[in-house]
Amino acid sequence: MNKRYEEHPATLHSPREWSLVEDAYDEKDNQRKESLFALGNGYIGMRGHFEEGYHGQEGISVRGCYVNGFYDTAPILYPEGAYGFPSEGQAMINVTDAGVIKLTLEGETFHLNRGHVRFYKRVLHMQSGVLHRLVEWESPAGHRVLIHIRRLVSLTHRHLAAIHYEVTALNFAGTVSICSAMDGDIAEAAAPERGGDPRLGARRTEPRLLFEEAGSDGRGGGWLKQRTRHSRFALLTAMSHRLALPPSAAFSLSEKHDGQRLSVQYDVALRRGDTVSLSKFISYHSSRETREEELQMRSAEVLQMAESRGFDGLAEEQHAYLDAFWSRADVEIKGDPALQQGLRFNAFGLLQSAGRDGRTSMAAKGLTGEGYEGHYFWDTEMYVLPFFTFTTPEIGRALLEFRYRTLEQARQRAKVMSQRGALYPWRTIGGEENSAYFPAGTAQAHINADIAYGIRQYVQATGDEAFLVQQGAEILFETSRFWVDLGHYNPARGGAFCIDGVTGPDEYTAIVNNNAYTNLMAREHLRYACETAGLLRERYSSEYVRLERKIGLTEEEILGWQQAADKMYIPYDEELGIYVQDDTFLSKRKWDFAGTPPEKYPLLLHYHPLVIYRHQVLKQADLVLALFLLGEQFSRVEKIRNYRYYEPLTTHDSSLSPCIHSIIAAEIGDLKAAYDYFGRTVRMDLDDVNGNAKDGLHTAAMAGSWMAVVNGFGGMRLDSSGVLGFRPVLPPQWESCRFKVMHRGRLLEVFFDKEQVVYTLREGEVLEIRHDGERLAIRPGEPIRRALSTNREPSGGHLTN
């Protein structure tokens, strides 16, 4: 194992199996905590900033509220441009902050760094989906209150968030003022500092949202309409309130409009021991998914519904939704509570950030921060999609529908690149390419094959041929056209089909010929496209004819795909017995890891790209990723030999890398390395392993932690015929492990401890699986037990060129 990763980082949060707890407030960790305590529902994202703000302190908070898929554009400025470079960048916008609530006691305003905090606790409950904050605060004048704040972003109503703000007067009688506001003037100072980190994107110097109009209903409700400066999308943010008073308490209501800030203030006369509470309901609607003339009507309907249910009713719905989610998605391990907490935190985070409307996808940082400007990458198909495919397949389908919805933009990008077919963007929000650095962006054409792999896995796991026929096939065919046009039959390689000038998953090796991962995945892609064409011809002839006419598909073209797949060149070194990352990788000198101090990582922040490109050094799993994804095509010996060559050369400067190494290490029997890599993956954000959780959470690592358990220690594979297989191995640190997976409408539970594996069918009809190569038929109510095997020999033979 790479020596940089032999020691685990310190655990920053005490392990709680179903919650994340903050027992004291420390402002130096505030931005990181805002990411960790973020809430979302796939459409709305709200960072864990405090309702009252941060009095007198600048730079300690990024008050972030986001709407998935809602972005503005701006010109990309190149000192030296070239044809085909993206001319515009898209960036997720920090939208109107409607979560502002300020509390004043007898004229003194509550802030954590004023007066005296006698008690403080913040708890994210992952079973209920509600964030709690409990504070006992004493004002400078000695007035004490108990403040209990609950917040949720509704998982059942995509346009809705809610806050319940409760105040109890502990030692005084007097006036308590609760001021609730929406602030649409998002100052640039609130944006995160970029510094020299290219992962954060460009800093904007102009307001992204322009004010258009605002209004109120005279009852504490108000709305604000804004428009993006360049993309011209409209956003309507609205709020309403319900006040609950103690018996006979009096109150007054006042409203104020100040530019883009709308506020309503409740002044309540309390007696000692009295409690007042304010329920605040917030809605966001944009013209990207709602007709602009209907924005106010839709918003009013949502808020009216929320008021009728009340916060407690919404919380009950939230809990019920999560009960159903956890019944399928929970992974239970006994023996390491810190990693158990991490697994649940990660699964909850994925659910909160995944788009589920077919119009949006999953940003690299989800809806928790502005790192990577809210862009969608290949992370979605390679890491996030498997989690949803096998736990919540309806979300998996929606993520793939986004790719179909943006297929036309992919076609246009291929034209710009002088190629036929379609080339999907390396990073995007609206479907257009946004990567301004082509060696680590557009050159990563493997994203086409990654999407094809995701389609195949989804269809095999769910049996959803309707998606394949109606949408997936067209994606497969257009992207196959790209491969055949991009590559060529090279006489210097004996007439093999070669793909030149690409970058594989490893971004520390760029613009190479015959990246092994790319060629292997492209071959699989082309074969699947041919198989799909055969399926449509045989069983869905009318749909096949429709596609033939729509895209001009011919039998000759399909034969060309098969020929390219059959003749695909895969670089291999006979002397070392390994698959070579690309044509020239072995000709470079190895990176001097011994002479590189820890503070020089990640390399991308301390060395010019050309310095890195000249060496054998990897940012993340490349060929090792192919060992996992295409495992049937490699023997055990090949997996061991390739893993042992590439693993010491890998820096894991990408959060996507440790989980893949964990999976392969588990498969080849190196449980120590597997567990170490898994530990860094599962607590990537909870322990801030990469030091940048403040900019948003790492959704690929979140999903990778699930993969490391299910595909790694659980040994789950979906073979080429669509049959699930398992080869569990239990880490010595654990007493047992339990997880569930969905497969074609069935819910299978897998449990294993130090002695046995138990397969139980929880939903659906009989399911055939393989356990360690043995075929089993699992029937409802009839668990099957097998001894835990130590034989990890996978199926599959030598991969030929």
C-alpha positions in Angstrom: 0.0 0.0 0.0 1.2 3.5 -0.8 2.9 4.6 2.4 1.1 8.0 2.4 -2.1 6.2 3.3 -1.0 3.8 6.0 -2.2 6.0 8.9 -5.8 7.0 9.4 -6.6 10.7 10.0 -7.9 11.7 13.4 -11.6 11.2 13.9 -13.1 14.7 14.1 -16.7 13.7 15.1 -17.6 11.2 17.9 -19.2 8.1 16.3 -23.0 8.0 16.5 -24.6 5.4 14.3 -27.5 7.5 13.1 -26.5 11.1 13.8 -23.8 13.7 13.4 -23.4 15.8 16.6 -21.6 19.1 17.3 -21.3 19.7 21.1 -19.6 23.1 20.9 -19.2 25.9 18.4 -15.8 26.7 17.1 -15.7 29.3 14.4 -12.5 28.2 12.8 -14.2 25.0 11.6 -17.4 26.7 10.6 -17.2 26.5 6.8 -16.5 22.7 7.0 -19.4 22.3 9.4 -21.6 24.2 7.1 -20.9 21.5 4.4 -21.4 18.6 6.9 -24.7 19.9 8.2 -26.1 20.8 4.8 -29.6 19.6 3.9 -31.1 19.0 0.5 -33.6 17.0 -1.5 -32.1 16.8 -5.0 -33.5 20.2 -6.0 -32.9 22.5 -3.0 -29.7 22.6 -1.1 -29.1 24.6 2.0 -25.7 24.7 3.7 -25.6 24.4 7.5 -25.2 28.1 8.2 -26.9 29.6 11.2 -30.2 31.4 10.8 -28.9 34.4 12.8 -25.7 34.8 10.9 -22.2 35.6 12.3 -22.1 39.0 14.1 -19.0 41.0 13.3 -17.2 38.1 11.7 -16.2 37.9 8.0 -14.8 35.0 6.1 -16.0 32.3 8.5 -19.2 31.4 6.6 -20.5 30.6 3.1 -24.2 31.1 3.5 -25.1 28.9 0.6 -28.6 28.1 -0.8 -28.7 26.3 -4.2 -31.2 25.0 -6.7 -30.0 22.0 -8.7 -29.6 22.9 -12.4 -30.1 26.6 -11.9 -27.1 28.4 -13.2 -25.8 31.4 -14.9 -23.3 31.7 -17.7 -20.3 33.9 -18.2 -17.6 34.2 -20.9 -14.5 32.0 -20.4 -11.5 34.3 -21.0 -8.4 32.7 -22.5 -5.2 34.6 -22.8 -4.5 32.3 -25.7 -7.6 30.7 -27.1 -8.1 28.1 -29.9 -10.9 26.7 -32.0 -13.3 24.5 -30.1 -12.5 25.8 -26.6 -15.8 26.3 -24.7 -16.7 30.0 -25.0 -19.0 30.1 -22.0 -18.9 28.6 -18.5 -21.9 27.6 -16.4 -21.9 28.0 -12.7 -24.4 27.0 -10.0 -25.7 30.1 -8.3 -25.8 30.9 -4.6 -29.4 32.0 -4.7 -31.6 34.0 -2.3 -31.1 33.1 1.3 -34.6 32.6 2.7 -33.4 30.9 5.9 -32.6 34.2 7.8 -34.1 34.4 11.3 -32.9 36.8 13.9 -33.8 36.8 17.6 -33.8 39.9 19.9 -34.4 40.0 23.6 -35.3 43.3 25.0 -33.2 45.0 22.3 -30.2 42.7 22.4 -29.7 40.4 19.4 -28.7 36.8 19.7 -25.4 35.7 18.3 -23.1 32.9 19.4 -20.2 35.2 19.8 -22.1 37.7 22.0 -23.4 37.3 25.5 -22.8 33.8 27.1 -23.6 30.4 25.5 -24.6 28.2 28.5 -25.4 25.2 26.3 -25.0 24.3 22.7 -25.7 21.3 20.6 -26.4 20.7 16.9 -27.6 17.3 15.7 -28.2 16.0 12.2 -30.6 13.1 12.5 -30.3 10.8 9.5 -33.3 8.7 10.3 -35.7 11.6 10.5 -34.0 14.0 8.0 -34.2 16.9 10.4 -31.4 19.2 11.7 -31.7 20.3 15.3 -29.9 23.1 17.1 -30.4 23.6 20.8 -28.9 26.7 22.5 -29.2 28.1 25.9 -28.1 31.7 25.6 -27.7 34.6 28.1 -27.7 38.1 26.8 -25.2 40.7 28.0 -28.0 42.0 30.2 -28.6 38.6 31.8 -31.8 37.5 30.0 -31.7 33.7 29.4 -33.6 31.9 26.7 -33.7 28.3 25.4 -33.7 28.2 21.6 -34.6 25.1 19.7 -34.4 25.2 16.0 -35.4 22.5 13.6 -34.8 22.6 9.9 -35.7 20.3 7.0 -35.6 20.3 3.2 -38.5 18.2 2.2 -37.8 14.9 0.5 -41.5 14.6 -0.5 -42.1 18.1 -1.8 -39.2 19.2 -4.0 -39.8 22.9 -3.9 -40.1 23.2 -0.1 -37.9 23.8 2.9 -39.0 24.6 6.5 -37.7 25.9 9.7 -39.3 25.7 13.2 -37.9 28.3 15.6 -38.9 27.9 19.2 -37.9 30.3 22.0 -38.5 29.9 25.8 -38.0 32.7 28.2 -36.1 31.1 31.2 -35.6 33.9 33.7 -37.4 37.0 32.6 -40.6 38.6 31.3 -40.3 40.9 28.4 -40.5 41.4 24.6 -39.0 38.8 22.3 -38.6 39.8 18.7 -38.3 37.2 15.9 -37.4 38.7 12.6 -37.6 36.4 9.6 -36.2 37.5 6.2 -35.3 36.6 2.7 -32.1 38.2 1.4 -31.6 38.2 -2.4 -28.6 40.4 -2.4 -25.9 37.7 -2.3 -22.7 39.6 -1.9 -19.5 38.4 -3.5 -17.9 38.4 -0.1 -20.1 35.5 0.8 -18.5 33.3 -1.9 -15.6 31.0 -1.0 -12.1 32.2 -1.5 -10.6 30.5 -4.6 -6.9 31.1 -4.0 -4.9 29.1 -6.4 -7.0 26.0 -6.3 -8.3 25.1 -9.8 -10.9 22.8 -8.3 -13.0 25.8 -7.1 -13.6 27.5 -10.4 -13.6 31.2 -11.3 -14.4 34.0 -8.9 -17.3 36.2 -10.1 -17.2 39.9 -9.6 -20.8 40.8 -10.6 -24.1 39.9 -9.0 -25.5 36.8 -10.7 -29.2 37.5 -9.8 -30.9 40.7 -10.9 -33.9 42.0 -9.1 -37.2 42.2 -10.9 -40.1 42.5 -8.5 -41.3 41.6 -5.0 -44.5 41.4 -3.0 -46.1 40.4 0.2 -49.6 39.3 1.4 -49.8 41.4 4.6 -49.9 38.2 6.7 -46.2 37.6 7.0 -45.8 36.1 3.5 -43.6 37.5 0.8 -42.0 36.6 -2.5 -39.0 37.8 -4.6 -38.5 37.4 -8.3 -35.0 37.6 -9.8 -33.4 36.7 -13.1 -29.9 35.4 -13.9 -27.8 38.0 -15.7 -26.7 35.9 -18.7 -28.7 32.7 -18.9 -31.9 34.7 -18.2 -33.6 32.1 -16.0 -36.2 33.4 -13.6 -36.2 32.4 -9.9 -39.1 33.0 -7.5 -38.3 32.6 -3.8 -41.2 32.8 -1.4 -41.9 32.4 2.3 -44.8 32.2 4.7 -45.1 31.8 8.5 -47.2 30.3 11.3 -46.8 31.7 14.8 -47.7 29.7 17.9 -48.2 31.8 21.0 -48.7 30.9 24.7 -52.2 31.5 26.1 -53.1 35.2 26.3 -49.8 36.4 24.8 -50.0 39.5 22.7 -47.9 40.1 19.6 -47.5 42.7 16.8 -46.5 42.1 13.2 -44.5 44.5 11.0 -43.1 44.0 7.4 -40.2 45.7 5.7 -38.9 45.8 2.1 -35.4 47.0 1.6 -34.1 46.4 -1.9 -33.9 42.6 -2.3 -34.4 42.0 1.4 -37.9 41.2 2.6 -38.5 40.8 6.3 -41.3 40.3 8.7 -40.9 40.8 12.5 -43.0 39.4 15.3 -42.8 41.2 18.6 -44.2 39.0 21.4 -44.7 39.8 25.0 -43.6 36.7 27.0 -43.8 35.8 30.7 -41.2 33.8 32.5 -41.4 30.2 31.3 -43.4 31.0 28.2 -42.6 29.6 24.8 -43.3 31.1 21.4 -42.6 29.3 18.1 -42.4 30.4 14.5 -42.8 27.9 11.6 -41.2 29.3 8.4 -42.0 27.7 5.0 -39.7 28.4 2.1 -40.2 27.6 -1.6 -38.0 27.9 -4.6 -39.3 27.7 -8.2 -37.4 28.4 -11.4 -38.3 28.9 -15.0 -36.0 25.9 -15.9 -38.8 23.5 -14.9 -41.9 25.7 -14.4 -43.5 28.1 -16.9 -42.6 31.6 -15.9 -46.2 32.8 -15.8 -47.0 30.1 -13.3 -44.1 30.7 -10.8 -46.2 32.6 -8.3 -49.2 30.3 -8.5 -47.0 27.2 -8.0 -45.2 28.8 -5.1 -48.4 29.8 -3.4 -49.8 26.3 -3.8 -46.7 24.8 -2.1 -46.7 27.2 0.8 -50.4 26.8 1.3 -49.9 23.0 1.5 -47.0 23.4 3.9 -49.0 25.6 6.2 -51.9 23.1 6.3 -49.5 20.3 7.3 -47.4 22.3 9.7 -43.8 21.6 10.5 -44.6 18.5 12.5 -46.7 17.1 9.6 -43.8 17.7 7.2 -41.4 16.1 9.6 -43.6 13.0 9.8 -43.6 12.7 6.0 -39.9 13.1 6.0 -39.4 10.3 8.5 -41.7 8.0 6.6 -39.9 8.7 3.4 -36.5 7.9 5.0 -37.9 4.8 6.6 -38.5 3.4 3.1 -35.2 4.6 1.9 -33.2 3.1 4.7 -35.1 -0.2 4.4 -33.2 -0.6 1.1 -30.1 1.5 1.3 -28.8 0.9 4.8 -25.5 -0.8 5.3 -25.0 -2.2 8.8 -21.6 -3.1 10.2 -20.8 -4.3 13.6 -17.3 -3.6 15.1 -16.5 -0.1 13.9 -19.0 2.6 14.9 -17.0 5.4 13.2 -17.2 3.7 9.9 -20.8 2.8 10.5 -21.6 6.5 11.0 -19.7 7.4 7.9 -21.6 4.9 5.7 -25.0 6.3 6.8 -23.9 9.9 6.6 -22.7 9.3 3.0 -25.9 7.5 1.9 -28.0 10.3 3.4 -25.8 12.8 1.6 -26.2 11.1 -1.7 -30.0 11.1 -1.4 -30.0 14.8 -0.6 -28.1 15.8 -3.6 -29.2 13.6 -6.5 -31.4 15.1 -9.1 -34.5 13.0 -9.7 -36.5 14.8 -12.3 -34.6 13.7 -15.4 -33.5 17.4 -16.0 -30.8 17.5 -13.4 -27.9 15.2 -12.2 -25.5 15.0 -9.3 -22.8 17.7 -9.0 -19.4 16.7 -7.8 -20.0 18.5 -4.6 -23.7 17.8 -4.6 -25.8 20.7 -3.2 -23.4 21.4 -0.3 -21.0 23.9 -1.7 -19.6 25.7 -4.8 -16.5 23.6 -5.5 -16.2 22.8 -9.2 -18.9 25.4 -9.7 -21.7 22.9 -9.3 -20.7 20.9 -12.4 -21.7 17.3 -13.2 -18.9 14.9 -14.1 -18.4 11.2 -14.9 -18.6 10.8 -11.1 -22.4 10.4 -11.6 -22.3 7.3 -13.8 -19.2 5.6 -12.4 -19.8 6.2 -8.7 -23.2 7.6 -7.8 -25.3 5.7 -10.3 -24.5 2.2 -9.0 -25.6 3.2 -5.5 -29.0 4.3 -6.8 -29.3 1.5 -9.3 -29.1 -1.1 -6.6 -31.0 0.7 -3.8 -33.4 3.3 -5.4 -33.5 2.5 -9.1 -36.1 5.2 -9.9 -33.5 7.8 -9.1 -30.9 5.9 -11.1 -33.2 6.1 -14.1 -33.7 9.8 -13.6 -29.9 10.4 -13.6 -29.6 8.6 -16.9 -32.6 10.5 -18.4 -30.5 13.6 -17.9 -28.0 12.3 -20.4 -30.7 11.5 -22.9 -32.1 15.0 -22.4 -28.7 16.5 -23.2 -27.9 14.2 -26.1 -28.3 17.0 -28.7 -25.7 19.1 -26.9 -23.4 16.1 -27.0 -23.9 15.8 -30.8 -23.0 19.4 -31.2 -19.9 19.0 -29.2 -18.8 16.1 -31.4 -19.2 18.3 -34.4 -17.0 21.0 -32.8 -14.4 18.3 -32.3 -14.7 17.3 -36.0 -16.2 13.9 -35.1 -19.3 12.1 -35.9 -21.9 11.0 -33.4 -21.9 12.5 -29.9 -19.3 13.4 -27.3 -20.6 14.1 -23.8 -19.1 17.0 -21.9 -16.5 16.4 -19.2 -18.1 19.0 -16.9 -21.5 20.6 -17.4 -24.8 21.7 -15.9 -26.9 22.4 -18.9 -25.4 19.9 -21.3 -22.6 22.0 -22.9 -18.9 21.4 -22.3 -17.6 23.6 -19.6 -14.1 22.4 -19.2 -11.6 25.1 -20.0 -8.6 22.9 -19.6 -8.9 20.3 -22.4 -6.0 18.0 -21.4 -7.9 17.1 -18.2 -11.4 17.8 -19.7 -12.5 17.3 -23.3 -9.7 14.8 -23.9 -11.3 12.4 -21.3 -13.5 11.0 -24.0 -13.9 7.9 -21.9 -17.0 9.6 -20.4 -18.9 8.3 -23.4 -18.0 4.7 -22.4 -18.7 5.5 -18.8 -22.2 6.5 -19.6 -22.7 3.4 -21.8 -21.4 1.3 -18.9 -23.9 2.9 -16.5 -26.8 2.3 -19.0 -25.8 -1.4 -19.3 -25.5 -1.9 -15.6 -28.8 -0.1 -14.9 -30.7 -2.1 -17.5 -29.2 -5.5 -16.4 -29.9 -4.7 -12.7 -33.4 -3.5 -13.2 -34.7 -5.2 -16.3 -35.9 -1.8 -17.5 -35.7 -2.5 -21.2 -38.2 0.4 -21.8 -35.5 2.9 -20.9 -33.0 1.1 -23.2 -35.4 1.1 -26.1 -36.8 4.6 -25.7 -33.7 6.5 -24.7 -30.6 4.4 -23.9 -30.2 2.9 -27.4 -30.0 6.3 -29.1 -27.3 7.3 -26.6 -25.3 4.1 -27.3 -25.5 4.4 -31.0 -24.5 8.1 -31.3 -21.6 7.7 -28.9 -20.5 4.5 -30.7 -20.3 6.5 -33.9 -17.9 8.9 -32.1 -15.5 6.0 -31.2 -15.3 4.6 -34.7 -14.7 8.0 -36.1 -12.2 9.0 -33.5 -10.0 5.8 -33.8 -8.2 4.3 -36.7 -6.8 1.0 -37.9 -3.1 1.4 -37.3 -0.6 -0.5 -39.6 2.1 0.1 -37.1 0.0 -2.0 -34.6 -0.7 -4.8 -37.0 -3.9 -3.1 -38.2 -5.4 -2.9 -34.6 -7.9 -0.2 -33.9 -6.2 2.5 -32.0 -7.5 5.6 -30.2 -5.1 8.5 -30.0 -4.9 11.8 -28.2 -7.0 11.1 -25.2 -6.7 11.3 -21.4 -7.8 8.4 -19.2 -9.2 8.6 -15.6 -5.6 9.5 -14.4 -5.4 13.2 -14.9 -1.6 13.2 -14.1 -1.1 11.5 -17.5 -2.7 13.5 -20.3 -3.1 13.4 -24.1 -1.8 10.0 -24.8 -2.3 7.3 -27.4 -4.2 4.1 -26.5 -5.0 4.7 -22.8 -5.8 1.1 -21.8 -8.9 2.0 -19.7 -10.3 4.1 -22.5 -9.8 1.4 -25.1 -11.1 -1.4 -22.9 -14.2 0.6 -22.0 -14.8 1.7 -25.6 -14.6 -1.9 -26.7 -17.2 -2.9 -24.1 -19.3 0.1 -25.2 -19.2 -0.9 -28.9 -20.1 -4.5 -28.1 -23.0 -3.4 -26.0 -24.2 -1.1 -28.8 -24.2 -4.0 -31.3 -26.0 -6.3 -28.8 -28.6 -3.6 -28.2 -29.1 -3.2 -32.0 -29.7 -6.9 -32.2 -32.2 -6.8 -29.3 -34.2 -4.0 -30.9 -34.2 -5.7 -34.3 -35.5 -8.9 -32.8 -38.0 -7.7 -30.1 -38.7 -4.0 -30.8 -38.7 -3.8 -34.5 -40.8 -0.7 -34.8 -38.5 1.2 -32.4 -35.5 0.0 -34.3 -37.0 1.3 -37.6 -37.8 4.6 -35.8 -34.2 5.0 -34.7 -32.9 4.0 -38.2 -34.8 6.9 -39.7 -34.1 9.4 -36.9 -30.3 9.0 -36.8 -29.7 7.4 -40.2 -28.5 4.1 -38.7 -27.3 1.4 -41.1 -26.4 -2.3 -40.8 -23.0 -1.5 -42.3 -22.4 1.0 -39.5 -23.2 -1.6 -36.8 -20.8 -4.1 -38.4 -18.2 -1.4 -38.3 -18.7 -1.0 -34.5 -18.2 -4.8 -34.1 -15.1 -4.8 -36.2 -13.6 -1.9 -34.2 -14.4 -3.7 -31.0 -12.8 -7.0 -32.3 -9.6 -5.3 -33.4 -9.3 -2.9 -30.4 -5.7 -2.4 -29.4 -5.0 -3.0 -25.7 -1.3 -2.1 -24.7 0.4 -4.9 -22.8 4.0 -5.4 -21.6 5.1 -9.0 -21.9 8.2 -8.6 -19.7 6.3 -7.1 -16.8 3.1 -9.0 -17.5 0.9 -6.0 -17.1 -1.5 -3.9 -19.1 0.2 -0.6 -19.9 -1.6 2.5 -19.0 -0.9 3.9 -22.4 1.7 3.6 -25.3 4.4 5.6 -23.5 3.7 5.3 -19.8 6.5 2.8 -19.1 9.1 4.9 -21.0 8.8 7.7 -18.4 10.7 7.8 -15.1 8.9 7.1 -11.9 8.0 9.9 -9.6 10.3 10.5 -6.6 7.8 9.7 -3.8 10.6 9.5 -1.2 11.8 13.0 -2.1 8.3 14.6 -2.1 7.3 16.0 1.3 3.7 15.6 2.6 3.0 19.3 2.2 3.6 19.0 -1.6 0.4 17.0 -2.0 -1.8 17.2 -3.9 0.7 17.5 -6.7 -1.6 19.6 -8.9 -1.3 22.5 -6.5 2.5 22.4 -6.3 3.9 21.3 -9.7 3.3 22.5 -13.2 1.3 20.0 -15.2 4.2 19.3 -17.6 6.4 18.3 -14.7 3.7 15.8 -13.6 3.0 14.6 -17.1 6.7 13.6 -17.6 6.6 10.9 -14.9 5.0 7.6 -14.0 2.6 9.0 -11.3 -1.1 8.7 -11.0 -3.7 11.0 -9.5 -6.2 8.2 -9.2 -7.1 4.6 -10.3 -6.9 4.2 -14.0 -6.1 0.6 -15.2 -7.0 -0.5 -11.6 -10.5 0.9 -12.2 -10.8 -1.3 -15.3 -9.8 -4.3 -13.2 -13.0 -3.7 -11.2 -15.4 -2.6 -13.9 -14.4 -5.3 -16.4 -13.4 -7.9 -13.8 -14.5 -10.9 -15.8 -11.9 -10.1 -18.4 -8.9 -10.5 -16.1 -7.5 -13.4 -14.2 -6.7 -13.3 -10.5 -3.0 -13.3 -11.3 -3.4 -10.4 -13.7 -5.3 -8.4 -11.1 -2.6 -9.0 -8.5 0.2 -8.1 -10.9 -1.4 -4.9 -12.3 -2.6 -3.7 -8.9 0.9 -4.2 -7.4 2.5 -2.2 -10.2 0.1 0.8 -10.3 -0.8 1.1 -6.6 2.6 2.4 -5.4 2.5 5.0 -8.2 -0.9 6.4 -7.2 -1.1 9.6 -5.1 -4.9 9.4 -4.5 -5.0 13.1 -4.9 -8.5 12.5 -6.2 -11.2 11.5 -3.8 -12.4 9.0 -6.4 -9.4 6.8 -6.0 -9.2 5.1 -2.6 -12.5 3.3 -2.9 -11.5 1.6 -6.1 -8.2 0.5 -4.6 -10.1 -0.8 -1.6 -12.4 -3.0 -3.8 -9.5 -4.5 -5.8 -7.4 -5.0 -2.6 -10.3 -6.9 -1.0 -10.7 -9.0 -4.1 -7.1 -10.1 -4.2 -7.0 -10.8 -0.5 -5.0 -7.7 0.8 -7.5 -6.9 3.6 -5.3 -4.5 5.4 -4.9 -2.3 2.4 -8.6 -2.7 1.6 -9.6 -1.6 5.0 -7.2 1.3 5.1 -8.4 2.6 1.8 -12.0 2.1 2.8 -11.5 4.0 6.0 -10.3 7.0 4.1 -13.1 6.8 1.7 -16.0 6.4 4.2 -14.9 9.3 6.4 -13.5 11.5 3.6 -15.7 14.4 4.6 -16.4 13.7 8.3 -12.6 13.8 9.0 -11.8 16.2 6.2 -9.2 13.8 4.7 -8.5 16.0 1.7 -8.7 19.3 3.6 -11.3 20.9 1.4 -14.7 19.8 2.8 -15.4 23.5 3.4 -16.0 23.8 -0.4 -18.6 21.0 -0.4 -18.8 17.3 0.1 -17.2 14.6 -2.1 -20.2 12.8 -3.6 -18.1 10.2 -5.5 -16.3 9.2 -2.3 -19.7 9.0 -0.6 -20.9 6.6 -3.2 -17.5 4.9 -3.3 -17.8 3.9 0.4 -21.0 2.0 -0.4 -19.2 0.3 -3.3 -16.3 -0.6 -1.1 -18.6 -2.5 1.2 -20.9 -4.1 -1.3 -18.5 -4.7 -4.2 -15.4 -4.9 -2.1 -16.0 -6.8 1.1 -19.3 -8.2 -0.2 -17.7 -9.2 -3.4 -20.8 -8.3 -5.4 -20.5 -8.4 -9.2 -23.1 -8.3 -11.9 -21.9 -10.6 -14.6 -22.3 -10.2 -18.4 -25.5 -12.2 -18.3 -27.0 -9.9 -15.6 -26.7 -12.4 -12.8 -25.6 -11.2 -9.3 -22.7 -12.9 -7.7 -21.1 -12.6 -4.3 -17.8 -13.6 -2.7 -18.0 -12.0 0.8 -14.9 -11.5 3.0 -15.2 -10.0 6.5 -12.5 -7.6 7.6 -11.0 -8.8 11.0 -12.1 -5.5 12.6 -15.8 -6.4 12.1 -18.2 -8.8 13.8 -20.6 -8.8 10.9 -22.0 -6.9 7.9 -25.4 -6.6 6.4 -26.6 -4.8 3.2 -29.5 -5.1 0.7 -29.6 -4.7 -3.0 -32.4 -4.4 -5.5 -32.3 -6.6 -8.6 -35.1 -6.7 -11.1 -37.8 -5.9 -8.5 -36.4 -8.2 -5.8 -34.8 -7.0 -2.6 -32.0 -9.3 -1.5 -30.4 -9.1 2.0 -26.9 -10.2 2.4 -25.5 -10.9 5.9 -22.1 -12.3 6.7 -20.1 -12.7 9.9 -16.9 -14.6 10.7 -18.4 -17.9 9.9 -21.3 -17.8 7.4 -23.1 -15.9 4.7 -26.9 -15.7 4.8 -29.0 -14.7 1.7 -32.6 -13.7 2.4 -35.1 -12.5 -0.2 -37.1 -9.6 1.4 -39.2 -8.7 -1.6 -40.2 -10.3 -4.8 -40.2 -13.7 -6.5 -37.4 -16.3 -6.6 -34.0 -14.8 -7.4 -31.0 -16.7 -8.8 -27.6 -15.6 -7.7 -24.1 -17.1 -7.5 -22.3 -17.5 -4.2 -18.5 -18.1 -4.7 -19.4 -19.6 -8.1 -22.2 -21.8 -6.8 -25.6 -21.0 -8.3 -28.4 -20.5 -5.7 -32.1 -20.0 -6.0 -33.3 -17.7 -3.2 -37.0 -18.0 -2.4 -39.2 -15.8 -0.2 -39.0 -16.9 3.5 -36.2 -19.4 2.8 -32.9 -18.0 3.8 -29.9 -19.8 2.4 -26.7 -20.2 4.4 -23.2 -20.9 3.2 -19.9 -21.0 5.0 -17.8 -17.9 4.6 -15.2 -18.9 2.1 -11.6 -17.7 2.0 -11.3 -18.6 -1.7 -11.3 -15.3 -3.5 -10.5 -16.7 -7.0 -12.7 -14.7 -9.5 -14.0 -16.1 -12.7 -12.6 -15.0 -16.0 -9.4 -15.7 -17.9 -6.6 -14.0 -19.7 -7.5 -10.8 -21.6 -6.1 -11.0 -25.1 -5.3 -8.1 -27.3 
